[in-house]
Amino acid sequence: MKIIFTSALVLISVISGVSQEKAINYKELQKMLPSSIMGYSPSGDPDGSSFEMNGMSYSTAVQDYESGDSELTISLFDYQGAAAMYSSTTMAWGMGMSFEDDEQSAKGVDINGSKGWHVYQKEDHTSELMVGHMDRYLITIVVTEADQEKAIEIFKKLDLSKLP
């Protein structure tokens, strides 16, 4: 009986150690989006949402920006309470994958220790970047009418120190 009781205590402490904090509310995440960046100004109000179910949670905040004919979208996802979703999204990025054809080029990137996936659509000059940050956040940048490295340049200008 003592072995079963001890095993139950160990199991409970393991489960407790696995439980995660909740993602921050989307309204707080929206405050972390830049008011303007690299000549891009917001077009409209930010969007966002928070989701919670069975101890899992995530939040999103999205802002669209404009600069001339170029459009920019920055999305922040907080996967603090959904580690499995975060891990499955970012797992392959550090494996050195790359792809190129006549329409696009795609490759894994490492930006200041944050792993990501960068895609450049050659025909419509769209630079897309997804970066995993602090094993919690997923930052997505999509910019149209841009050169190949524009999304990476914008990512480097984000003030990520505001993220908890």
N, C-alpha and C positions, 0 to 999 in steps of 0.2 A: 504494500500500500504506500509506503514511504517513497518508493521509486516512482510510482505513478504521480504522486503529489509533486515530487521534485521535477519530473519531466514536464508536468503541467506548468509549473512556475517558469521553467526555462522557455517553454513555448510562448507563454504570455509575455515574457520580457523580450523575446525575439520579435514577436508581432508588434509590441509597443515601440521597439526600436525602428521598425520599418514604417510605422505610421508617419505621415508627412504633415508639414504645415500646409495651410491653405494658400492658394494663390492670392495675390492682392486683388482688391476690387478693381474692376475695369475703369472706374472714375479716377482712381489714384494712378493707374497705369497711363491714362490719357494725359495726365499732368506731366509725364516724363517725355512726351513727344515734343520735338523742337517747335518753337513758335515760327521759325523760319530757318532755312539752312542752305548755304551755298547759292544764294540768289533765288531760291524757291520760297514762295509764300503760300500759306494755307488756302485751299479752295473749299469752303464749306466748313462745317463743324466736324470734330473727330467722331468716330464711331467706336463701338466696343461692346463687350458683353462679358459676363462671368458665368461659369458653369460649375455645378457641384452635384455629385452623386456618389453615394456609398463611400465617403471618405476621400474621393478623388475630386480635384478641382483644377480649373485653369481659367485664365482671363485673357482677353484680347483688347487691344486698342489700335485703331487705324486712323491715319490722317492722310488726306490727299493734298498735294501741293502743285503749283504751276509756276513755270518760268518761260514766258514766250510760248512756243509751240510744244515745249517739253512738259510732260506730266510725271509726277513722282508720287509714289505711295510708300509710306513707311508703316509697317505693322510690328507691334510688340506683342508677343505671346508669353505669358507667365505660366510655366508648367510646373511650378513648385509642388503642387499637390497631385501631379500626374507624371511621375518619373518614367513610367514604362512608355508612355506616349512620346516623351522627350527623347528617350534613349533610342527608340525605334526610328525616329526621324533623323537623328544625327549620327547614328552608328557608322554608316558607310563613308562619311565625309573625310575621315582621316586616312583612308585606305589608298590614296593616290589615284583614284579613278579620273579618267578624262574621256571626252568624246568630242568628235568634230565631224561635220559634214558641210555641204554647201549652204545649209540654212542656219546652222548654229554651232557654237562651241560651248562645251561644258566641262568644268573641272572642279575638283576639291581645292579649297584654299585654306590657308592658315593666316589669320590677321591678328597679330599681337596675342597669339596663344588661343584664339577662338577659332574653332573649325567651322567651315562653311562649304557651300556649294554655289558656284557662280555659273550662270548661263548667259550667253550673249546671242540674241537673235539677229543674224546678219542682215536680213532683208529690211526689217523695220527699225533697226538700230535700237533695240531694247536691251538694257542691261538689268539682269535679275540676280539678286543675291539673297541667300538664306544663311544665317550664321547662328550657331549655338553659343550662348554666352553664360558663363558661370554655372554650367550644368543645370540651368533652370529656365533661361530665356531663349526664345527663338525670335530673331530679328530678321524681318524680310523687307527688302528694298527693291522696288521695281521702278525704273526710270526709262522713259521713252525719248526718242530723238537724242540719243546719247552715244558717246564713244564707249568702247568696250569696258573700260575701267571705271566708269562714272559711279556705278552702285558701290564699288569698293571705296572710292574716294569719299562718298557721302557717309558710308558706315564709319570710316575713320574720323569723321567730324562730329559724330553723335557723342553727346555727353552721357556715357554709360555709368558714370560714377553716381548718378542719381538713383540707379536701380538698387533696391535693398538686397 
